Amino acid sequence: MPDLGSVSWPPEPIRTERLVLRAARARDRPAFIELLASPEVHAHLGGPRPRDVLERELPEVPGRWPGSFVVDLDGTMIGQVLLRRPAGDRLAAVGKVDLGYLFLPEVWGLGYAAEACTAALGWLDRVLPGEPVVLATQTANAGSMRLAAKLGFTEVERFHAWDAEQWLGMRSPVTPSR
């Protein structure tokens, strides 16, 4: 697993009060298409992908790679949480784990993103203790800015990309207690 080192994948499903974070399955494909084709989801992410292209190009089991968690509510995929190493275009992010997330619009504002991201970060803290984590979002994305603050990310820098102001935050590494 090049992105997260020697962590075994997939882990056992992670259960929270309302959600399950798990590896992708073939039955999640329609929800992945909804996420990637949604104009609302991609309003701050460069725009949606065409549904017909997604139907042709997505593998039978999309999102099946280390660090990609399906967020499941009562047996249905409602989103995705990603933990991966960024490509390295932002110096402050190099060598750190990047947290990303996508949720279907019908579940926005219900606290699922915070619950799922908290669980994924807790898993990361257990398997890679002391690992710093970054999160990037457009400053215009008020919901993601609130979520970043709630999760403990603090601003490292702002930059301009994709025709908009971007915000990069970092979460201090959690060191295990002895």
FENNOR-V769414 format. One record per residue. RES is the residue in three letters. OMEGA is omega in whole degrees, 0 to 359 (* if undefined). NEAR is the number of other ideal C-beta (glycine too) atoms within 8 Angstrom. Layout:
res=RES omega=OMEGA near=NEAR
res=RES omega=OMEGA near=NEAR
//
This chain:
res=MET omega=187 near=10
res=PRO omega=185 near=3
res=ASP omega=184 near=10
res=LEU omega=175 near=13
res=GLY omega=188 near=6
res=SER omega=180 near=4
res=VAL omega=179 near=10
res=SER omega=184 near=5
res=TRP omega=357 near=9
res=PRO omega=176 near=5
res=PRO omega=171 near=9
res=GLU omega=178 near=3
res=PRO omega=179 near=7
res=ILE omega=181 near=13
res=ARG omega=173 near=5
res=THR omega=179 near=11
res=GLU omega=185 near=4
res=ARG omega=191 near=6
res=LEU omega=169 near=13
res=VAL omega=173 near=9
res=LEU omega=187 near=15
res=ARG omega=174 near=11
res=ALA omega=180 near=9
res=ALA omega=176 near=11
res=ARG omega=180 near=8
res=ALA omega=181 near=6
res=ARG omega=179 near=5
res=ASP omega=186 near=13
res=ARG omega=179 near=11
res=PRO omega=179 near=7
res=ALA omega=175 near=11
res=PHE omega=179 near=15
res=ILE omega=177 near=12
res=GLU omega=179 near=9
res=LEU omega=186 near=13
res=LEU omega=180 near=12
res=ALA omega=186 near=10
res=SER omega=175 near=11
res=PRO omega=180 near=7
res=GLU omega=181 near=6
res=VAL omega=186 near=13
res=HIS omega=179 near=12
res=ALA omega=181 near=8
res=HIS omega=184 near=9
res=LEU omega=177 near=6
res=GLY omega=177 near=4
res=GLY omega=182 near=7
res=PRO omega=174 near=9
res=ARG omega=180 near=9
res=PRO omega=183 near=7
res=ARG omega=182 near=8
res=ASP omega=177 near=6
res=VAL omega=178 near=8
res=LEU omega=180 near=13
res=GLU omega=181 near=8
res=ARG omega=193 near=6
res=GLU omega=182 near=5
res=LEU omega=178 near=10
res=PRO omega=180 near=5
res=GLU omega=177 near=4
res=VAL omega=179 near=10
res=PRO omega=174 near=9
res=GLY omega=182 near=10
res=ARG omega=176 near=8
res=TRP omega=182 near=6
res=PRO omega=180 near=9
res=GLY omega=180 near=12
res=SER omega=179 near=13
res=PHE omega=167 near=14
res=VAL omega=175 near=14
res=VAL omega=188 near=15
res=ASP omega=175 near=12
res=LEU omega=178 near=10
res=ASP omega=176 near=4
res=GLY omega=181 near=4
res=THR omega=177 near=7
res=MET omega=177 near=10
res=ILE omega=182 near=11
res=GLY omega=181 near=15
res=GLN omega=172 near=14
res=VAL omega=183 near=14
res=LEU omega=171 near=11
res=LEU omega=183 near=14
res=ARG omega=176 near=11
res=ARG omega=179 near=9
res=PRO omega=182 near=12
res=ALA omega=175 near=3
res=GLY omega=180 near=6
res=ASP omega=177 near=5
res=ARG omega=183 near=12
res=LEU omega=182 near=4
res=ALA omega=182 near=9
res=ALA omega=185 near=13
res=VAL omega=177 near=8
res=GLY omega=180 near=4
res=LYS omega=175 near=12
res=VAL omega=179 near=14
res=ASP omega=175 near=14
res=LEU omega=175 near=15
res=GLY omega=181 near=9
res=TYR omega=175 near=12
res=LEU omega=178 near=7
res=PHE omega=177 near=14
res=LEU omega=184 near=12
res=PRO omega=183 near=8
res=GLU omega=178 near=4
res=VAL omega=179 near=10
res=TRP omega=175 near=9
res=GLY omega=182 near=4
res=LEU omega=177 near=5
res=GLY omega=181 near=6
res=TYR omega=181 near=14
res=ALA omega=179 near=12
res=ALA omega=180 near=10
res=GLU omega=181 near=12
res=ALA omega=180 near=16
res=CYS omega=177 near=13
res=THR omega=179 near=10
res=ALA omega=180 near=12
res=ALA omega=178 near=14
res=LEU omega=176 near=12
res=GLY omega=176 near=9
res=TRP omega=180 near=11
res=LEU omega=179 near=12
res=ASP omega=179 near=11
res=ARG omega=186 near=6
res=VAL omega=177 near=9
res=LEU omega=183 near=10
res=PRO omega=177 near=10
res=GLY omega=183 near=8
res=GLU omega=176 near=10
res=PRO omega=183 near=10
res=VAL omega=176 near=15
res=VAL omega=178 near=18
res=LEU omega=177 near=14
res=ALA omega=177 near=11
res=THR omega=174 near=11
res=GLN omega=178 near=11
res=THR omega=179 near=10
res=ALA omega=181 near=7
res=ASN omega=186 near=10
res=ALA omega=180 near=6
res=GLY omega=179 near=9
res=SER omega=177 near=10
res=MET omega=178 near=11
res=ARG omega=180 near=8
res=LEU omega=179 near=12
res=ALA omega=179 near=12
res=ALA omega=181 near=8
res=LYS omega=181 near=7
res=LEU omega=176 near=13
res=GLY omega=177 near=7
res=PHE omega=176 near=12
res=THR omega=185 near=8
res=GLU omega=174 near=8
res=VAL omega=179 near=8
res=GLU omega=170 near=7
res=ARG omega=180 near=8
res=PHE omega=180 near=8
res=HIS omega=178 near=5
res=ALA omega=179 near=6
res=TRP omega=177 near=6
res=ASP omega=180 near=3
res=ALA omega=175 near=10
res=GLU omega=180 near=9
res=GLN omega=180 near=13
res=TRP omega=176 near=12
res=LEU omega=179 near=15
res=GLY omega=178 near=12
res=MET omega=174 near=13
res=ARG omega=180 near=14
res=SER omega=179 near=7
res=PRO omega=175 near=9
res=VAL omega=180 near=7
res=THR omega=182 near=6
res=PRO omega=176 near=7
res=SER omega=182 near=3
res=ARG omega=* near=2
//
